[in-house]
Amino acid sequence: MAVETNVASFIDRNEVNKSINRFVIDEVVACINQNEVSGSIKKFTRSNFHIWKFQMMIIFQSKELLDIVEGTKMIENAYDQRIWRKHDNDAMMLTINAIDKKAMASFFKCKTFAAMWQRLSIVHE
């Protein structure tokens, strides 16, 4: 009986480890993809806003984040809130990776990506 319990416990731990490993691999792939995207365009430097914005809009569209950029995503329940927060963070990460350090200072008080994007547009368009 003790051997069966130990085997069952080992199998359960092994399944948990597999799940954790899958999660870690997914996160690493996501980070690599984000770096590939941001590495494929020239960083925003205040002098290239219109070209940079055009490229970022295509990236947001390809990542299905356009509703986050435009601030039109409807949140109806806690699950939607969690998904919205993840997408908002994804959009922020893509943008921060594509902006030079000097330009980042103007975003420190922005709590959402839509606020960041609006600030960028007002200042640089």
C-alpha positions as CSV (number, residue, x, y, z in Angstrom):
1,M,0.0,0.0,0.0
2,A,2.8,2.4,0.8
3,V,4.5,1.6,-2.5
4,E,1.3,2.4,-4.4
5,T,1.0,5.7,-2.5
6,N,4.6,6.6,-3.3
7,V,4.1,5.7,-7.0
8,A,0.9,7.7,-7.2
9,S,2.6,10.6,-5.5
10,F,5.6,10.4,-7.9
11,I,3.2,10.3,-10.9
12,D,1.3,13.4,-9.6
13,R,4.6,15.3,-9.0
14,N,5.8,14.3,-12.4
15,E,2.7,15.6,-14.1
16,V,3.0,18.9,-12.1
17,N,6.6,19.2,-13.3
18,K,5.6,18.6,-16.9
19,S,3.0,21.3,-16.5
20,I,5.5,23.7,-15.0
21,N,8.0,22.9,-17.8
22,R,5.4,23.5,-20.5
23,F,4.5,26.9,-18.8
24,V,8.2,27.9,-18.7
25,I,8.7,26.9,-22.3
26,D,5.7,28.9,-23.4
27,E,6.9,31.9,-21.5
28,V,10.4,31.7,-23.0
29,V,8.9,31.4,-26.5
30,A,6.7,34.4,-25.8
31,C,9.7,36.4,-24.7
32,I,11.7,35.3,-27.8
33,N,8.8,36.3,-30.0
34,Q,8.5,39.7,-28.4
35,N,12.2,40.3,-28.8
36,E,12.0,39.2,-32.5
37,V,9.2,41.6,-33.1
38,S,10.8,44.6,-31.3
39,G,14.2,43.7,-32.9
40,S,12.7,43.8,-36.4
41,I,11.9,47.5,-36.3
42,K,14.0,50.5,-35.5
43,K,13.3,51.8,-31.9
44,F,11.2,55.0,-31.5
45,T,13.6,58.0,-31.1
46,R,11.2,60.9,-31.3
47,S,12.3,61.6,-34.9
48,N,10.7,58.6,-36.5
49,F,7.3,58.5,-34.9
50,H,5.1,58.1,-38.0
51,I,7.0,55.2,-39.5
52,W,7.4,53.6,-36.0
53,K,3.7,54.0,-35.3
54,F,2.8,52.4,-38.6
55,Q,5.0,49.4,-37.8
56,M,3.7,49.1,-34.3
57,M,0.1,49.1,-35.4
58,I,0.8,46.2,-37.8
59,I,2.4,44.3,-34.9
60,F,-0.5,45.0,-32.6
61,Q,-2.9,43.9,-35.2
62,S,-1.0,40.7,-35.8
63,K,-0.9,40.0,-32.1
64,E,-4.7,40.8,-31.8
65,L,-4.1,43.7,-29.5
66,L,-5.6,46.5,-31.6
67,D,-8.6,46.8,-29.2
68,I,-6.2,47.4,-26.4
69,V,-4.4,50.1,-28.4
70,E,-7.7,51.8,-29.2
71,G,-9.1,51.4,-25.7
72,T,-12.2,49.7,-27.1
73,K,-12.0,46.3,-25.4
74,M,-15.2,45.6,-23.4
75,I,-14.8,44.0,-19.9
76,E,-17.8,42.2,-18.7
77,N,-16.5,39.9,-16.0
78,A,-13.5,38.9,-13.9
79,Y,-12.2,36.6,-16.6
80,D,-12.4,39.4,-19.2
81,Q,-10.6,41.6,-16.7
82,R,-7.7,39.1,-16.4
83,I,-7.5,38.6,-20.2
84,W,-7.6,42.4,-20.7
85,R,-4.8,42.9,-18.1
86,K,-2.6,40.3,-19.9
87,H,-3.2,41.9,-23.3
88,D,-2.6,45.4,-21.9
89,N,0.7,44.1,-20.4
90,D,1.6,42.5,-23.7
91,A,1.1,45.7,-25.6
92,M,3.1,47.6,-23.0
93,M,6.0,45.2,-23.3
94,L,6.0,45.3,-27.1
95,T,6.1,49.1,-26.9
96,I,8.7,49.5,-24.2
97,N,11.0,47.1,-26.1
98,A,10.6,49.3,-29.2
99,I,11.3,52.7,-27.5
100,D,14.6,54.2,-26.6
101,K,15.2,54.9,-22.9
102,K,14.9,58.7,-23.2
103,A,11.4,58.4,-24.5
104,M,10.3,56.0,-21.7
105,A,10.3,58.7,-19.1
106,S,7.1,60.2,-20.3
107,F,5.2,56.9,-19.6
108,F,6.1,56.4,-15.9
109,K,2.7,57.6,-14.7
110,C,0.6,55.8,-17.3
111,K,-1.3,52.9,-15.8
112,T,-2.7,51.4,-19.0
113,F,-1.4,50.9,-22.5
114,A,-4.1,53.1,-24.0
115,A,-2.9,55.9,-21.8
116,M,0.7,55.3,-23.1
117,W,-0.4,55.3,-26.7
118,Q,-2.6,58.4,-26.3
119,R,0.3,60.2,-24.7
120,L,2.6,59.2,-27.5
121,S,0.1,60.3,-30.2
122,I,-0.6,63.7,-28.6
123,V,3.1,64.6,-28.1
124,H,4.4,63.3,-31.4
125,E,1.7,63.6,-34.1
